[in-house]
Amino acid sequence: MRLPAIGLALGVLLGLSFPLVAQQPFIAPSPVLIVPGQSLAGIVLGRSVRAVMTRLGPPAEVRTVRDGTLYVFARFGITVYGDGDVIRAISAANSLFRTPEGIGLGSSDADVRRVYGPQFTDVVVEGLQGVAYDHLGLAFGFDRGSVAVILVYTPHVEAQAAFISLPYVDNLKPFSPETEYMSLSGYLRYLVFQQSGLWLSYREAARIIRDQARVRG
Protein backbone atom coordinates (compact mmCIF):
# COMPACT_ATOMS: atom_id res chain seq x y z
CA MET A 1 0.00 0.00 0.00
CA ARG A 2 1.05 3.58 -0.40
CA LEU A 3 2.90 5.35 2.38
CA PRO A 4 0.93 8.48 3.36
CA ALA A 5 2.70 11.75 2.61
CA ILE A 6 1.15 14.26 4.95
CA GLY A 7 4.24 16.20 6.04
CA LEU A 8 5.87 19.12 4.30
CA ALA A 9 9.50 17.96 4.65
CA LEU A 10 11.61 17.62 1.53
CA GLY A 11 11.92 13.86 0.98
CA VAL A 12 11.21 11.20 3.60
CA LEU A 13 13.73 8.89 5.26
CA LEU A 14 11.96 5.52 5.39
CA GLY A 15 13.15 3.13 8.09
CA LEU A 16 11.74 0.06 6.37
CA SER A 17 12.97 -3.19 4.88
CA PHE A 18 13.08 -2.98 1.10
CA PRO A 19 13.22 -5.51 -1.74
CA LEU A 20 16.52 -6.63 -3.24
CA VAL A 21 16.22 -4.07 -6.04
CA ALA A 22 17.29 -1.49 -3.44
CA GLN A 23 20.76 -3.06 -3.23
CA GLN A 24 22.23 -1.52 -6.36
CA PRO A 25 25.90 -2.11 -7.18
CA PHE A 26 27.79 0.72 -8.80
CA ILE A 27 27.03 0.88 -12.53
CA ALA A 28 29.35 2.77 -14.86
CA PRO A 29 27.75 5.99 -16.21
CA SER A 30 26.28 5.71 -19.69
CA PRO A 31 24.97 8.38 -22.11
CA VAL A 32 21.51 6.77 -22.18
CA LEU A 33 21.28 5.05 -18.79
CA ILE A 34 19.48 6.23 -15.65
CA VAL A 35 21.12 4.65 -12.60
CA PRO A 36 19.05 5.15 -9.41
CA GLY A 37 20.98 7.02 -6.74
CA GLN A 38 24.06 7.37 -8.96
CA SER A 39 23.83 8.98 -12.39
CA LEU A 40 21.70 10.01 -15.35
CA ALA A 41 22.93 10.22 -18.96
CA GLY A 42 26.52 9.99 -17.76
CA ILE A 43 26.07 12.86 -15.28
CA VAL A 44 27.16 11.66 -11.84
CA LEU A 45 25.83 12.89 -8.51
CA GLY A 46 28.40 14.74 -6.44
CA ARG A 47 30.43 15.83 -9.47
CA SER A 48 30.84 19.37 -10.82
CA VAL A 49 28.07 21.37 -12.48
CA ARG A 50 30.76 23.14 -14.51
CA ALA A 51 31.82 19.80 -15.98
CA VAL A 52 28.25 19.29 -17.21
CA MET A 53 28.31 22.69 -18.90
CA THR A 54 31.59 21.78 -20.59
CA ARG A 55 29.96 18.64 -21.96
CA LEU A 56 26.45 19.91 -22.81
CA GLY A 57 27.11 23.61 -23.38
CA PRO A 58 25.47 26.54 -21.61
CA PRO A 59 22.07 25.83 -20.04
CA ALA A 60 18.97 27.30 -21.65
CA GLU A 61 17.82 28.49 -18.23
CA VAL A 62 19.35 28.97 -14.80
CA ARG A 63 16.84 29.36 -11.99
CA THR A 64 17.32 29.87 -8.26
CA VAL A 65 14.98 27.85 -6.03
CA ARG A 66 14.93 27.13 -2.33
CA ASP A 67 18.16 25.40 -1.30
CA GLY A 68 19.80 25.39 -4.72
CA THR A 69 20.01 26.28 -8.39
CA LEU A 70 18.39 24.61 -11.40
CA TYR A 71 20.32 24.34 -14.66
CA VAL A 72 17.97 23.47 -17.52
CA PHE A 73 19.57 21.88 -20.58
CA ALA A 74 16.40 21.96 -22.68
CA ARG A 75 18.02 20.59 -25.83
CA PHE A 76 18.77 17.33 -24.03
CA GLY A 77 15.73 17.23 -21.75
CA ILE A 78 17.99 17.32 -18.69
CA THR A 79 17.82 19.47 -15.56
CA VAL A 80 20.66 19.54 -13.05
CA TYR A 81 20.08 20.61 -9.44
CA GLY A 82 23.21 22.20 -8.00
CA ASP A 83 24.31 23.14 -4.51
CA GLY A 84 27.08 25.54 -5.39
CA ASP A 85 29.07 23.60 -7.99
CA VAL A 86 28.04 20.19 -6.65
CA ILE A 87 25.38 18.12 -8.44
CA ARG A 88 22.71 17.07 -5.93
CA ALA A 89 20.03 15.74 -8.29
CA ILE A 90 19.41 15.23 -12.00
CA SER A 91 16.13 14.90 -13.89
CA ALA A 92 15.30 13.74 -17.39
CA ALA A 93 12.38 14.43 -19.69
CA ASN A 94 13.85 12.59 -22.67
CA SER A 95 12.57 9.25 -23.98
CA LEU A 96 16.09 8.09 -24.90
CA PHE A 97 17.02 7.57 -21.25
CA ARG A 98 16.08 4.35 -19.43
CA THR A 99 16.76 2.71 -16.09
CA PRO A 100 18.54 -0.68 -16.06
CA GLU A 101 15.09 -2.25 -15.66
CA GLY A 102 13.84 -0.52 -18.82
CA ILE A 103 11.69 2.17 -17.19
CA GLY A 104 11.66 5.51 -19.01
CA LEU A 105 9.38 8.22 -20.33
CA GLY A 106 6.09 6.72 -21.42
CA SER A 107 6.27 3.79 -19.00
CA SER A 108 3.03 3.39 -17.10
CA ASP A 109 2.39 4.14 -13.45
CA ALA A 110 1.68 0.42 -13.01
CA ASP A 111 5.01 -0.54 -14.62
CA VAL A 112 6.91 1.65 -12.14
CA ARG A 113 5.18 0.04 -9.18
CA ARG A 114 5.65 -3.45 -10.59
CA VAL A 115 9.40 -2.95 -11.05
CA TYR A 116 10.25 -0.92 -7.93
CA GLY A 117 7.63 -2.12 -5.46
CA PRO A 118 5.05 -0.56 -3.13
CA GLN A 119 7.35 1.27 -0.70
CA PHE A 120 7.17 4.79 -2.10
CA THR A 121 6.19 8.28 -1.02
CA ASP A 122 3.69 10.47 -2.89
CA VAL A 123 5.54 13.59 -4.05
CA VAL A 124 5.55 16.42 -6.55
CA VAL A 125 8.30 16.06 -9.16
CA GLU A 126 8.85 19.23 -11.20
CA GLY A 127 5.21 20.22 -10.89
CA LEU A 128 3.83 16.75 -11.61
CA GLN A 129 2.22 14.37 -9.17
CA GLY A 130 4.51 11.41 -8.69
CA VAL A 131 6.23 8.91 -6.43
CA ALA A 132 9.67 8.77 -4.79
CA TYR A 133 11.68 5.70 -3.83
CA ASP A 134 13.97 7.31 -1.28
CA HIS A 135 15.83 4.08 -0.57
CA LEU A 136 16.86 3.99 -4.24
CA GLY A 137 17.31 7.71 -4.90
CA LEU A 138 14.75 7.61 -7.70
CA ALA A 139 11.51 9.53 -8.30
CA PHE A 140 8.95 9.71 -11.11
CA GLY A 141 6.50 12.41 -12.18
CA PHE A 142 3.41 11.23 -14.05
CA ASP A 143 1.24 12.84 -16.69
CA ARG A 144 -1.99 11.01 -17.58
CA GLY A 145 -0.73 7.83 -15.94
CA SER A 146 2.62 7.69 -17.73
CA VAL A 147 6.13 8.70 -16.70
CA ALA A 148 6.87 12.26 -17.85
CA VAL A 149 9.98 13.02 -15.79
CA ILE A 150 12.51 10.92 -13.88
CA LEU A 151 14.65 12.23 -11.02
CA VAL A 152 17.87 10.75 -9.62
CA TYR A 153 19.21 11.83 -6.22
CA THR A 154 21.30 10.44 -3.36
CA PRO A 155 19.40 7.67 -1.52
CA HIS A 156 17.99 8.72 1.86
CA VAL A 157 19.08 12.32 1.25
CA GLU A 158 16.77 15.26 0.56
CA ALA A 159 16.70 16.17 -3.10
CA GLN A 160 17.44 19.89 -2.68
CA ALA A 161 13.96 21.15 -3.68
CA ALA A 162 13.75 18.73 -6.59
CA PHE A 163 10.54 17.36 -5.14
CA ILE A 164 8.41 17.75 -2.07
CA SER A 165 6.10 15.51 -0.12
CA LEU A 166 2.47 16.23 -0.86
CA PRO A 167 0.61 18.04 1.92
CA TYR A 168 -2.80 16.54 2.63
CA VAL A 169 -5.46 19.24 2.24
CA ASP A 170 -8.64 17.35 1.32
CA ASN A 171 -9.82 17.38 4.93
CA LEU A 172 -9.70 21.20 5.05
CA LYS A 173 -12.58 23.56 4.37
CA PRO A 174 -12.03 25.73 1.28
CA PHE A 175 -12.20 29.52 1.57
CA SER A 176 -11.81 29.33 5.34
CA PRO A 177 -9.16 30.64 7.74
CA GLU A 178 -7.39 27.27 7.72
CA THR A 179 -6.79 27.58 3.96
CA GLU A 180 -5.95 31.31 4.11
CA TYR A 181 -9.34 31.89 2.39
CA MET A 182 -8.16 30.08 -0.73
CA SER A 183 -9.65 27.18 -2.66
CA LEU A 184 -8.15 23.78 -1.87
CA SER A 185 -6.23 23.78 -5.15
CA GLY A 186 -4.97 27.29 -4.54
CA TYR A 187 -3.91 26.46 -1.00
CA LEU A 188 -2.09 23.33 -2.15
CA ARG A 189 -0.21 25.36 -4.78
CA TYR A 190 0.68 27.91 -2.11
CA LEU A 191 2.03 25.26 0.29
CA VAL A 192 4.10 23.61 -2.43
CA PHE A 193 5.56 26.96 -3.45
CA GLN A 194 6.45 27.79 0.14
CA GLN A 195 8.42 24.56 0.43
CA SER A 196 10.07 24.35 -3.00
CA GLY A 197 9.89 27.73 -4.70
CA LEU A 198 8.10 26.00 -7.60
CA TRP A 199 4.47 26.38 -8.65
CA LEU A 200 2.20 23.42 -9.36
CA SER A 201 0.02 23.89 -12.40
CA TYR A 202 -3.68 24.41 -11.66
CA ARG A 203 -4.41 21.15 -13.49
CA GLU A 204 -2.01 19.13 -11.35
CA ALA A 205 -3.25 20.73 -8.14
CA ALA A 206 -6.86 19.84 -9.02
CA ARG A 207 -5.83 16.28 -9.92
CA ILE A 208 -4.03 15.84 -6.59
CA ILE A 209 -7.10 17.07 -4.70
CA ARG A 210 -9.26 14.53 -6.56
CA ASP A 211 -6.81 11.72 -5.75
CA GLN A 212 -6.77 12.67 -2.08
CA ALA A 213 -10.57 12.63 -2.04
CA ARG A 214 -10.62 9.13 -3.56
CA VAL A 215 -8.13 7.85 -0.97
CA ARG A 216 -10.26 9.33 1.81
CA GLY A 217 -13.14 7.38 0.35
Secondary structure, DSSP 8 states (H G I E B T S, - for coil): --B---S-SSS----S---GGG--------TTBEETTTEETTEETTSBHHHHHHHH-S-SEEEEETTEEEEEEGGGTEEEEEETTEEEEEEE--TT-B-TTS-BTT-BHHHHHHHH-S--EEEEETTEEEEEETTTTEEEEEETTEEEEEEEE-TTS--TTSEEE----TTS-TTSGGGTT--HHHHHHHHHHHHHS----HHHHHHHHHHHHHHH-
